[in-house]
């Protein structure tokens, strides 16, 4: 059985002694040998650290990948198995280390498969030129061991068993380059952003009633894609999808629906596709659950017409309007703010300010309602993960309509009848026609799904207070999107 390495594998070893070990629990963000695709008989390279003791070598996996015997190549115990204390940590070392050891003899090279030879070359350090030291019976044997597709030449002549240096020149395929990157675990979060404006990763102008969504480059042009064994950084150009598409998504986007978006490899072509509808505005269904692999969020379940389970990289969430379109609307006087697109990575702060266009109005009823009983002094937004706080403030001016009159002014989360934050304007000792400016601020804990914040008001039940609007009343919401 050829020696192997598996990505991001780590086990906590509770075994005591120097014999067969039980593969124990897995620390957070790591995966087990079984989860990485290992099977009984595989011989992955490993490193054990147990306090000041260290050991390297190869395992032989058994018992449905729950136990492993050890073949030690080096250790702090005179290259014999170290005596485990019960609190050791075992890590699967990168495959490059396997080849650095195994490619020191012609015989070991000749026993490698063609694909493993290629991976070995990938791990020699450069994308096009690799260099390695070989113990070779002769130069021809060393060159032959590399395979017929590679070109080799010796820099010096050498008698049998002398160390010679062989320069190997090869133009690596894109697949081998990607695999080489995966083997040395060079990975970052997705580097683009979801947007409604092609080529503009951070929108700063209203993009209303859009039927196309884009994933465009921002910090770079790489996105991690999990293939079932490795998470490979993959280059992309701007991706796009129609909200009406049914060929690479389960259905067209519906009216007032929350959906997650994924990037996946469709037989060599990267796609941007959405998942099924959430159960409601604030609840994912079982079919829309997420799972984390190698620190990256993926789709937990297969998506119809889209990625298989755990093959789509989650990049964000949207909430459609009542016409099944997507909106990013800058709040203004007379226009409610709407942030219907949210990025799972590379979020930026977004500040929306909205207000009523009326210059003033009176209200005295002792019951809360939306400011001026309207719908424009509000900001709506969606969030795909509960990670960021939301900050809101509201300011206005009120002229008290009678002695000792008062009003409550503030804002509410997902309501126009129950204050989340408020202040009392007027009250005992306030003269008729006295006016006062008022401001209230508050923060909301991280929210999941679709929400809105609206400015609301309440009278004292007697006094017809004059509330000043345009030019004085402003609701401001700052969020991350």
Helices and strands as residue ranges (DSSP letters): E 3-4, E 10-13, E 16-17, E 21-22, E 43-50, E 53-62, E 67-75, E 84-85, E 88-92, H 95-102, H 106-110, H 114-122, E 129-135, H 139-146, E 151-154, E 163-169, H 174-183, E 192-195, E 207-210, E 212-217, E 222-226, E 231-235, E 239-242, E 258-266, E 269-274, G 286-288, E 290-293, E 296-299, E 313-319, E 326-329, E 337-339, E 341-343, E 349-354, E 360-363, E 369-370, G 371-373, E 378-383, E 390-399, E 406-413, E 421-426, E 435-444, E 449-459, E 465-468, E 474-480
